[in-house]
Structure formats: C-alpha cells, structure tokens
Amino acid sequence: MVRSNGYLASIGTKLLQLRGSDWVRKCDEFLRTPQYIIAISALTAVSNLLSLDLFLYTIYILIGLFVCLLGRDLLGIMPMVVLGYISPSPSNNPGSASNTGSIFYPENGGIYILVIASILVIALVYRLVTDPQIGGQAFLKAERKLTNGMLILGAAYLLSGLGIEQYGQIWQKNLLFSFLQLVAIFGMYFLFAGAVRWEEVSKDHLAWIGMCAGLVVVPQLAENYLSGRIFMEGTGTIDRELIYAGWGMHNNMGAIMAMMLPFPFYLARHHKSGWVFNILATILMVSVVLSCSRTSIMVGAAVYVLCAVLLLRRKDQRKQNVRIYLLAVLCAVALSIVFFNKLKDIFDLFFEELFIVSQRDNLFRYGMKQFMGAPVFGGSFFPQGEYVPWDWSTSAAFSSFFPPRWHNTLVQLGASCGIIGLISYSIHRLETIGLFLKDRSVEKWYIAFSIIVLLTCSLLDCHFFNIGPVLFYSMALAFAEKIHRSHI
C-alpha cells in the first residue's frame, strides 16, 4: 500500500509539473475558447457525414484525457457531452435492424468504445480524487442548489413499477433504464458544478456550445434531402418518417435545433458582428422547419420571434438585423411564389398531417390507464398494458434497452412512476424555477429559453426521457447556477 501511494504521488507530481509547462497551458487555454468549440463541432459534422465514428470517439477520448490529467479544470469536456450524442452516423444507428455492422455492437467496435471510455473514466476519477482545487473535499462540498430535487426525482425513477405483477420479469431492464435517466439528469450537473473554475469561464461559453451543436445537425438534415431517400417514389413528396440521423428521427433533430435557437441570439446581443449570429439563428429556424417536426416548428417559431423582438430592442445593429429579417421574409415569399407547385408536391403529405394528432390521444389515454392501474409507483418505464406506444426503433435489442414512451412528460411520469414521480418532478421543477428567478441575468434568461423549448416540446414528445437533450439540460443548469461567479 505504501509503494502504491508513493507511485500515485509520483504520478501526481509529474502531472503538476506538466501542467505548468508552456505548451500545456497554451493547449488548455485553447480548449476554453470558441475556436475549440467550432473546431470540435466541425470535426463532429464531418465525421457524421463520412461515418468516421470510431476515429471521432478516439479524438474525444484523447482530448478528454488531456483535460482530466492536465487541464486546469474539466471545462474542455463540456462540448463533447452534447456533440457525442448527436455524432453517430446513419450507417451506425443502433436503432435500425438493418445496421448489423453498427460500431455500437460489441463485435464491430463496441468493445473498443467501452475500453477507451473506461480509460477516460479512470482518468476522471483520479483527477477528482487527487486534485486539491477541483477534487476531493472541494468537489464534494461544492454548492449545488438543485441536488435534492434531482436526487428525489432520480429515486422516483428507480422505484418505478414497484409492486406491479410483472415486476419480477422486467425489474432488471427497468432499473437499468431508470438509472440512465438519473445519470442523465444529475450527472453533468453534479460534475460541472464542482469541477469547473467558474470565475475563469466566459459568460458566453455555453452559448457557443449550444449554437455549434445546433448547427452540427443542419448538415445531417441536409444529407437527408440531398440523398433523396426521404422522397416517396412517383410523387416526390417528403415522407417525414424517413428523415433520420444516426442518433434519432425527425422529431429528435427538430427538437435539438429548436433548443439551441436562443444561443445565436444571445451571441448576437454581445458581439460587434451580431448580424452574423442572427443569420445563423435564421438558418437554424429554417432547418427546424425542414425537419418536418410539427411540435419543434411551433415552439421554435415562438422562441425565434421572442428572441428576434428582444434583439431588435437594442439600438446598435438594429438596422442590420431588420434588413436580415426583411430579406428572409422576401426570400421565403419569392420561393413560395416561384416554386409553389413544386413545394406543394414536396410538402403535401406534411401539410395533410399538420393538424392530425397522430396517436397522441391513444398514447395519453392508455398512459393514464397504466397510471390508474398502479397509481403509487407507476407501471414501470416498460408499458405493461395491451397498448404499446409506437417505437421508431426496428431493432429488438435496442427496444429492450430503450422502451417506447408516452410522448408527454406528465403522462410518462404518471404511467411509469405514479404519484411519487409526479410529486418528485414538481419538487425538481420548483427548484429550477427558483434558480432562474434568483440573481437574474441575461445569460440565465437565454438558458431558460432553451430549457422552456425542451419542456414544451416534451408535452407532445418524449424528449425529456431521451438521454441527449437531458444531458445538455443538466449541464445548462450547472452553468445557470454558477455563471454569476464569472469574471470574464
């Protein structure tokens, strides 16, 4: 044991010496800049289009190891949290039964991913145990105002389905899925709230991450159109159910882009060339429309208009921004007139389905029926009645891991976790509302806009129970709580 402690101390001493070297400090400084966020986002976009997933994950891990062992804190990991979720290429989508060569299967690369991820976790734990400033007692005792509500909600997840007749058959997979939900909502918040030197973080850091993540989805969506696979034979009409990426379908893509809409507007407020970010926000909004996700379009349009109005209230660059909006409107009108018949044919099916509630009424009715059958702890995350929600996945193995959901946060909580879940969620939501109402700032309001998009879209979809959006949500809450300490 003495030798082991001495060896670890020797490693720690060498790492401290390295952290003081010029090249390490320069690299670490770069990982705190918008240029790094742009670079890693561009790499993610290219990797997705060229199916270079394993190469990308190797780069992620190498950056993560540098950050964990040599960085001044763990800020450099932040962009990869959300980018990692939206990085899988269509050919590696594990939810498609036809993708038998997906790298996420053990025999195709899954073991490699697990090994390199484990190495990163070991490095992360080592840093959090040994670092005197962001690790040890300093990390554990860092103020985290939302901890109680998150853990109470996580406990409700873990207790879901307790006592139902089928619990003995599904408890293992239900517990695993519940644990993933707990990690998603609490993990990034707990990590970054304590392991980042917030006084050294730029106030616009999260805005750069959010904007770039949203823009990474844009070429993924464009690939769907350029490949032609989403058009129905003979008619040329879009079948929106055929719009997908390697990590989700059209609703998922639309929601992520809509969530990120507030951030280019925030950057437009705080930069001299704000009109550039205004254009990027407009590109994001157009892409949300092209995703054909009805809920994302409605919610995204509302937040786009809100942010545009707030931006126009500022006198500086008002003329430039007005010109951009007028140009966007004129282009939209001109294209609609000139290509009316073509556009009508392309979006015909979408317009036919625009006001159709799909199967939401059945989802809500049978979800409530499951709740009434097990009102205290719910009927588990795996539907137990005669009605099973629609599942986009065609892979039985994937669906056994990620169950179909009820497309509404409150219905999902009631059906899966019962009254305990609804009360727990209410506690968490009250804590988050309190967080945003206290010590209000521009940064917190734009983060709030993003979260409102997520929560509103989740009233007609299951985004709050998808891993990726909630990972960003968790990270954004840490940012909202701590960014007032920033000196930059």
N, C-alpha and C positions, 0 to 999 in steps of 0.2 A: 504494500500500500504506500509506503514511504517513497519507493522508487517511482511508482505511478504518479504520485503527487509532484515529485521532483521533475518528472518528464513533462507533465502538463504545465508546470510553472515555467520550464524552459521554453516550451512552445509559446506560452503567453508572452514571455519576454521578447522573443524573436518577432512575434506579430506586432508588439508595441513599437519595436524599432522600425519595422517596415512601414507602419502607419505614419511614422514621422518623415519618411523619405519623400523627396520632391515628386517623383513620378506617381506614387500612390496618392498624394494629396491632390495632384492635378487630375488624376482619373476620378477620384472621389468628388472633386468639385464639378467635373463634367456630368456626373450622374445626378447632380442636383439641378441641372439646367433644362430649359425647354428643348434645347438641341438634342439632348439624350432622349427625351420623351418622343420627339419627332423621329429620331433615328430608329429606336426600337419599334415604334409603331409602323414605320415604313418597312422594316425587316419583316414584321409580322404579316403585313399585307402581301408582300412579295412571296413569302413562304406559303401563305394560304393559296395563292393563285398557282404556284408551281409545285404544290404538295411536298414541301421540304420540311415537314413537321418535325421529324427527328433531329434534323440539323438545328432548327429553331429552338427546340427544347434544350439541346446541348448548350447553345448560346445563353439561353435563360439561366441555366444552372451555373455556368461559368461566371456570369455577372452576379448571380446570387451568392456564389461562394466568395467572390471579391467583396461584396457588400457586407456579408456576415463576418468575414475574418479581418478585413482591412478598412472598411468604411467607417466614418465617424458615427454613423447610426444606420438604421435599416430603411431609410427613405428611398434608396435606389430600387427596392423591391416593389414599391407601390405600383408603377405602371404595369409590371408583369402580372399582377393579380388579375386585372380585368382583361389584359391582352391575351393572357394564357387561355382564358375561357373562350374568346372569340377567334382563336388561332387555328383550330382544326380545319383541314381542307375537306371539301365534299367527298373525295375518294376515301377519306379515313373516318367518315361519320360512323360512329359505333351503333347508331340507332337504326341503320339500314341493313337489312338482312343480306342485301346483295354485296355489301362491302366486306367480304370474307377476308380480304387482305388488310383490313384496318390495323394500323400500328398499335391500337389500343388493346388488341388481343395479345395474350402472353407470347404466343409463338411468332408474332410479327414485329415485336418491338415493345410490347407491354412490360416485359421483364426489365429491359434496358431503362425504360422510363421510370419504373419503380426503383431501380438501383440508384440512378442519378438523383432522383427526388429524395431518396433516403440519405444520400450523402449530404445534400443541402440541409435537410432537417437536422442532421448531426451537427453540422457547422453552426446552424441557427441556435440550437440548444447550447452548444459550447459558448457562443458569444453571450447569450442571455444568462448563463451561469457565472461566467468569469468577468464580464466587463463591469468595472466599478462605477461607471456613469449611467449606462443604459441597461445594465443587467443586475442580477442578484436582487437585493432588497429594494434598490431603486426602481427596478422594473415592477416588482410585485406590489410595491406601495404607491405606485403612480396613481394619481386621482383618475377614476373612471366613473363618471356620474351615471352611466346607463347600465352598469354591471348588473344590478339587482333585477331590473326589468328583463334584461336579456336572459339571465340565468333562469328566472321564473318561467319565461316563455319556453326556454330550452327544456326545462323539466316537464312542462306540459307536452312537448313533443315526445319526450322519452316515455311518458306514461300513456300515450295514445293507444287506444284499443284494449287497455287493461280490463279484463273481466268478460270480454266477449267470448262466445262459444268457440270461435275459430282461432283464438289467440295462440293456442298451442302449436298450430300449424304455421302461423305467419310471424311469430314474435321475433325471430332472428332477423329476417329481412326488414321488418318494420322498425326494429331497434336500430339497425344499421342506417336506414334512410333517415330516421329521426335524429340520429347522431350527426349525420351530414348536415341536416338543417341547422342544428345547434352550432356546429363548427362554422357554417357559412355566415350566420348572423352575428356570432360573437367573436370568432377567431381573429379576423382582421382588425376589428375594433380593439380587442384586448392587446394585440401585438403592437399596433402602431401607436396607440395612446400612450404606451410606456416605453417604446424602443426608438423613438424619434426625438431629436433635439429641436423641438418646435420653435424655439426662438431663432433658429437658423433656417427655417423653411420659408420660402417665398409665399406670400398670400395667394398668388395665382397658380401655385403648383398643381392643385387638384383640377383646376380649370383646364390646364394644358393636358393633363391625363385624360379627362373626360372628353374634351373636344377631339383629341387624336384617336381615342378609342372609337368614338362615333364615326370618324372619317375612315377608319380601317374597314368598317362594314360596308361603306359605299362601293368600293371596287368588288367586294364579294357579291353585292346585289347586282352590280353592272354585269358581272360574269354570267348571271342567270339570264339576262336579256341578250347578251352578245352570243351566248352559246346556242340560243334558240330552243332550249329544251322545255321552256315554260309555255310555249305556244302550242295550242291544240291543232292537230293536223286538219287541213282542209279549211279551217275558219281563220286561223291566225290569231285567235283570241287567247288572252292570257288565262291560264288556269293557275290561280294563286297558290293552290295546294302544292304546285310543283316548284315554287320558289323556296329554296333552302340553302343553307351553308353547311359546313361540316360540324356545326355545333347547335343548329336549330333551324326552324322553319320561318316562314314569312312573318308570323306574329312576333317571334323572338327577335328577328332582325329589326323590325319596325320599332319595337319597344326599346331596344338598346339605343338606337339612333335618337328616338324621341327623348329618352332620359338624358342624353348628352347635349341636347339643344341649348339649354341655358348657358353652357360654358363658353362657347364662342361669343355670345352676347356679353358675358362678363368681361372677357378679354377685350372686346370692342370698346367697352367703357374705360379701360385702363391703359390703352396703348395709343400712341400717336397715329398709327396706321390702322385705326379701328375699323375702317370700311372693309379692310381685307377680311377680318373676322366676321363682319356682317355678311359678306359674300359666302363665307364658309358655312355660316348658320343657315343661309338660304339653300345652299347645296344639300345640307343635312335634311332640311324640311322637304325639299323636292324628293330626296331619296326615301324619306318616310312615306310619302305618297306612293312612290313606285313600289314600295314593299307590299302594297295592297292589304295592309293590316288595318282594318277599319277603326279599331279602338285606338291604335297608335296615331292614326291620321287625325282623328278628332281631338285627342288630348295634345298631340304635338302641335297642331294648328293653334290651339288655345294658348299654349305656353309660348309659341313663336310670336303671336300677336302681342301678348303681355310683355315679353322681353323687348320687342320692337318698339312698343309705346314707351317703355321705360328708357330705352336708348335715345329715342327722339326727344325726350325731355331735356337732354343735355344739349346745350347750345353749340359746343365745339363739335365739329364734323356733322352737324345736323343736315346741312345741305347735301353733303356726300351721301349720307345714309338715305335721305329722301330720294335722291337720284337712283340709288340702288333698288329701292322698293318699287319705284315707278318703272324702272327698266324691267324688273322681274315680272311685274303685272303686265306690261306691254308685251313682253315675250310670251307669257302664258296665253294672253288673249290672241296674239298673232298666230301662234302654233295651233291653238284650238280652232281658229277660223280656217286656216290654210289646210290643216290636216284633220279636219273634223271627222270625215268618213273613216279615215284610217284609224284614228284614235278611238272612234266609236267601236270599230270592229275589235281593236286590241283589248279594250277595257269593257266590252259588252257584258261578259259574264260577271265581272266585278260589280258593275252597276246593277245588274239583276239581283245580286246577293247583298247589295248595300244595306238594305233595311230588313233583311231576313235575320232573325235572331239565331239561326242555325239550330243547334241542340241545347242552347243555354237554358231554355225553360226546363227541359228534362234534367239537365245537369243540376240545376238549383233544386228542383222538386225531389229528385232521388237523393241528392246530397242531404237535404233536410230530413228525408225519410231515414237515412242512415243515422243522422244525429238523434232523431226521436227514438230510434231503437237502442241507442247507447248514449244517453244524454250527459253522463258524468265525464267519462274519459274518451268518448267517441268510439267509432268503429275501426280505428287504425287508418293509416295512410293508404292501405291496400283495400279498395272497395269490396264490400262483403255481400251486397245485395244482388238482386237479379239484373240490375242495370250497371253496366261498367262504362265509365266515361270514355270518349274517343281518345285513342292513343296514336300519336303521329308515328311512333316507332314501329318498324316492321320486324325488329329483332326480339325474339322471345327472351333471350338472355338479358338484353338491355331493359326490357319492360319489367322483368322480375326484380331488377335493381332499382329502376326509377318508375314508380307506379303512375298510371294515368290519374289526372287530378280534376278537381271540380270547377275550375275556371272562375273562382271568386274567393278572395281571401277569407271572408267571414264564413261562407258556406264550407270552405275547405277546413277551417279551424273547427267549426261545429261538427262536421261529419267525421273528422279524423281525431280530434282532441276533446270534443264535447264542451261543456260549460267551463271546465278547467282551462281549456285552450282559449276560449273567448275572453275569460277574465284575465288570463295571463297576457294576452295580446293587448288588451285595454290598458293594463299597467305599463307595458312597454311603450305603447303609443303615447300615453300621457307623459311619460318621462322624456320622450323625444320632442314632443310639443313644448314642454318646459325648457328644454335645451335651446330651442330656436328662439323662444320668446325672451330669454335672458341674455344680456350682453349682445344685443342685436348688432349686426354688421352687414355690409353689402355681400361679403363672402358667404355668410351664413344664409342669406336670403336666396342666393342663386343655388346653393346646395339644396335648400329647401324646395326650390322649384323642381330640381331633378328628382328628389325623393317623392314629391307630390305626383309627378308623372308616373313613377313606378307604382305607387299605391293606387292611383286612379286607374291605370291600365290593368292592374291586378283585380279590379272589381269585375272585369269581363274576361280575364285570362288568369293563368297560374304563375305569373312572373315572380311573385313573392315566394314561391316554393321551387323556383329554378335556382340553381346554385350561383350562376354567374352574376345576375343582377343584384343578388343579396350580398355577394362578396364586395361589390362596389358600394352598395348601401352601407355595409358595415364599416368599410374604410372611410367613406364620406362622413359618417357620424363621428369617427375619431377626429377627422380634420375639422369638422364644425365645432367640436368641443375644445380643441386645443389651439386653433389658429390665432386666437387673440393674443397668444404669447409671442407671436412672430415679430421680429424687429426689421423684417425686410418688406 
